Every structure is written in structure tokens, then in C-alpha cells.
Amino acid sequence: MAKKIVKKKSKTKKINGFAIQFMPYSEIKNAGSTERIRKILDIAFTNSILILQGRLKPEEETRLIEDTMAMIGHVKSFKGIELAVISPHENQSPIEKFKYKIATKLSGADLGAITIIGPATIVREIKQDPRKIELLLTK
């Protein structure tokens, strides 16, 4: 006599996870602005929170935000990004700030800063002050 095998349907919930990815500035140092922005957006589309060593140029940050705003409503389930920069050089004396600006100009990047970029579907809010960043995530 053959036994009848009955499969039970599982009632597990699908959990949408995320990843945290660190990117050293050297990975985007030689890339153009368009390529940098594309690389960052590719990471945001994979439900990853990007921790970038350094910071983008102000015009790159502006363009990144403009590009994401243009994609909202056109790319399925994309709700934008959250972006925050923390720099340890905010509370320096004027002489220290001057030295730091010269070093930044010579190196071409603000490597002392950290930029956090995450998709708005995961990152609900980023609270920051000069010494810390709080990432509030959605459930």
C-alpha cells in the first residue's frame, strides 16, 4: 500500500531585508560625477544602506537628490533616498579649518567625513548632530 504524502503550505512571511555596504573613497575617486551617482543609485536600488568614506562634491549631492526625485513615481517601489553627512571638522578653530581646507583641496576629497545614503523604503529618518548619526529604519 502506498502512503499518500500531503504537503502543508507554509505560512511564513516574506521578510524584506537590507544590507549595509561600506565603500572606500578610492573606489569612486577616479570616476566622473555621473558614474559616481549611478554607482550610488545602483546600491540604493538593492535595498542597501551605503556608508561612503568621505563625501561627494556639493554639486554631486545636489544632482543625486535631483535624480532620485525624478525617479520617484517612474521606478516601481522606489521612494527616494535619505542622505546625511557627518564631518568631525565642524568644531575646529579657524586655523584648523584653514589647514583642513588646504589638505582637502590637495587630496581632492573630504576623507574625514562619512556619508550615509539609504533608500527611503528602509531608512525612515536620519537624525544627526556634529558627533553622531542616528538611523531610524522602517519595519
ABEGO torsion letter per residue (X at the ends): XBBBBBBBBBABBBBBBBBBBBBBAAAAAABBAAAAAAAAAAAAAAGBBBBBBEBBBAAAAAAAAAAAAAABGABBGBAEBBBBBBBAAAABBAAAAAAAAAAAAAAGBBAABBBBBBBAAABABBBBBAABBBBBBBX
